[in-house]
Each structure stands twice: as C-alpha cells, then as structure tokens.
Amino acid sequence: MIMGFSEDRSVEQPTIGLFGNLGYETVDLFNESFGLENPLGRETSSDVVLRKRLRQKLVEFNPSASEEIINAAINELTKDRSSLSLARANQEIYELLKNGIKIQTANDKGEGITEIVQVINWNTPENNHFLLASQMWITGELHNRRPDLIGFVNGLPLILFELKKFTVNVKHAYDNNLSDYLDTIPQLFWYNAFVILSNGLESRIGTFNAPWEHFNEWKRISERDEGKVSLDTIIRGTCEKTGY
C-alpha cells in the first residue's frame, strides 16, 4: 500500500509543482484539522467549499455589498442540493458563477430590490484566487474519500484530478475512482467544471457525467502550437489563470 502510494506520488508531485509555477497556492491537506480555526474555512470534512477564500473574493468583487448580502450569497452557493440530480445541481451552480447570485433585499426607502453578487471575475481572470489541494479528505453520507488533487477557484472546487502510476491504465481512474466518488461524495460534483485523469503517460479530460469515450486528449495549448499529448499540455491548456 505504501509502495503504491509512493509510486502514485511520482505523477502527483510534478503536477503540484507545475501548478505552483502557474501561480496557484498549493496545500497538502492529508493531516488537515477541521473547525472554526481551519485556515481555509472547512469546519467539517463534508465541506467541499473553502469558505474563507470564497468570502474574501466576494467582498473584494462586490465592495458595495453589505455583510448580510455576502452571507446570503455564500449560503446560496453552499446550500444542500442533495435532493437534486448531480446534473441539475451542477447546472444551478454554473448559472450562479456565470450570471452572479441574485439576492433580494431592500433599499433605504424600504423598497424591494435585487442585488447581484459576482463570484468569478471573468474580465480579469488573474484576479481570482487559485488553489490546488492535494489529499483532501471528504466525507459523504457513509464513506470518506481522498481525491488526489482538487483545483479551487475562489474557494470553489472546479477541477478534479485522479492520477495513477505509470503502469496503471488511465481508464482505471474512470472506472474505479471517478465512479466511486460520484456515489460516495456527490457534493463535490455540484461545483465541478471538468475532470482530468492521468497516469503521467496518458491524460484525458471530460465532464463528471460523460461516458469514457467522451473523455479526450488535449493536444495543444493554442491553435498555433504543434500537437503534443501530455499532462503538462492538458494542464496548461485548461488551468492557466488567463484561460478562465
């Protein structure tokens, strides 16, 4: 078990290093402690949103919004969506990220108004906060799981990585790990934008609910580049800050 984990890290550690070079904050959460003092804002291991990072950016992007409105926006983003299908829950979050969160409030005259809280800075992508977490424990209704890497934008888990050692077929990450996560920690996928699966030699990208045949290689960072299939290419082509 220890040997296998060590071999997997031979793919994971270079990946973490690349994200560091891309300007992401990187954290190892294997021994994370939970509660009010958690630096990322995870009070329990079932939390998948980094509330402190999220709050910081909502305040920054919406300087005229009151604390009450910011709290309401966070509550809307993080509310329990377990009664919805994963596809529907993910669509709801997508709309909030794309269009902002509409909060009903009142002006000084007591008149009802709608304030829109922006979650992502789409105009200046590099002003968002980017973080890559490794070995983050997540608790579902019955089980604990620890995905290899999760990429966060403004505290929201938008990217999931499942990495295998070189000798393991990358489809194993789809058949065994991704399918298991969908069953055991579905709250992670309410926010997910895409999934990257790799063994270091072969890498595929797709949406969490796509069949395996729709997970594809990413051959170039820009149309001008000569095609090259690699984990480095897929990361730079999809995860660079200016690409959001």
Protein Blocks (a to p, Z undefined) as FASTA:
>chain_A
ZZmmmmmmmmmmmmmmmmmmnopacddfklacedjklmnopabfkbcbdfklmmmmmmmm
mmmbcfklmmmmmmmmmmcfklpcfklmmmmmmmmmmnopadddddfkopacdddddfbd
fklmmlpccdddehiacddfkbccddfbdcdeehiafbccddddfklcfklmmmmmmmmm
mmmmmmlmmmpmbdcddehjaccdddfkbcfklpccdfbfbfkbccdddfklmmmmmmgm
klZZ
